[in-house]
Structures are given as C-alpha cells and as structure tokens.
C-alpha cells in the first residue's frame, strides 16, 4: 500500500494524489486504508519515513559507509544518480515533497528536515574521515561543504526537471563531480 501511495504522490504531488487511485492500485478498501492511517497526512508521513527514507539510505547513506577514499565514494554516488527520462521528469521525491509540503504542514517539514540533516551529517562525517586520513583538504568546513553538496545535487535536480532535459542533469552532475575532486588534498588529486 505504501509503495502504491508513494508512486501516486511522486507522480501527482501530495495534495493532488488521489486516495481512490491508491486504493485501485492495491485492491484495498477505504476502510482498511483508514484503519492503518488515520488521515491522508498520516499516509504521507509514512511515505516519508518508510519509503523516501529508505531510498535515501540506499542511495546515499549506505554507500558512504563503504571502503575507499571519501571523495571517490561521493563521486561514485553522484555518478550513479538516476538519469532516465522518467527520473528527470519526476525528479527527486525528497525535493518534490520539500518544495510542496514544507510551507503547508509542519509535520511534513520536520520529517523532511530530518532526512536532509541526516544526509548532511553523513556527508560531513565522510569528509571528516577523509581529513583525518589526509585525503580531503583540511581547510574546508565539513558541515558547510556537505550542505553545499546537497544544495548542488538538489538544485541540479530542479534545473533538469524544469528543462525536462537529461543533458542539463548530466552537465550539472559532471560539474558537481569536478567540484568534489577539488576537495582532495593536493597530493591526492587524480584525473578522470
């Protein structure tokens, strides 16, 4: 049920998402839906906490715990971000819900903020690890750098979505990768 709700919200936006469409996709009755979720908002909160958080964990947090140099890990994650036409059209579900619901619903805003803070803390921790290994520049502030990376990734997603053009996405990601490489200690910079 949550997967069907996520697909409908991702396609239509939360406010325009149709409970009837979700029910038709799952063969669940309205009574059964409201037995599990007291409101459409509660369903939306569950989508954030269970579906979007898991997508985010799989795409960013788990890879950041892997072996390797921190900058290489971040470059690999950025290069691996989905770039199919439907991914460009629908964009990042975290970004979409943030833009739509943060000004309207404080509970949505708080849940979405927690995901961004977790993302920022994960990137900052990885950069600190690189600083302690001597592979990441010591002159950068890991928290600020992590926030800037997130802003670039989500900004690039917005630009590609509005242009409906994978080339915009690819150029933006290529520039993000170049910027990430500039964060290496001078002796650790590599081409490619």
HELIX and SHEET records of a PDB file:
HELIX    1   1 UNK A    2  UNK A   12  1                                  11    
HELIX    2   2 UNK A   19  UNK A   26  1                                   8    
HELIX    3   3 UNK A   30  UNK A   36  1                                   7    
HELIX    4   4 UNK A   40  UNK A   46  1                                   7    
HELIX    5   5 UNK A   47  UNK A   52  3                                   6    
HELIX    6   6 UNK A   53  UNK A   56  1                                   4    
HELIX    7   7 UNK A   57  UNK A   61  3                                   5    
HELIX    8   8 UNK A   62  UNK A   64  1                                   3    
HELIX    9   9 UNK A   70  UNK A   79  1                                  10    
HELIX   10  10 UNK A   85  UNK A   90  1                                   6    
HELIX   11  11 UNK A   93  UNK A  101  1                                   9    
HELIX   12  12 UNK A  106  UNK A  133  1                                  28    
HELIX   13  13 UNK A  142  UNK A  163  1                                  22    
HELIX   14  14 UNK A  166  UNK A  181  1                                  16    
HELIX   15  15 UNK A  186  UNK A  188  5                                   3    
END                                                                             
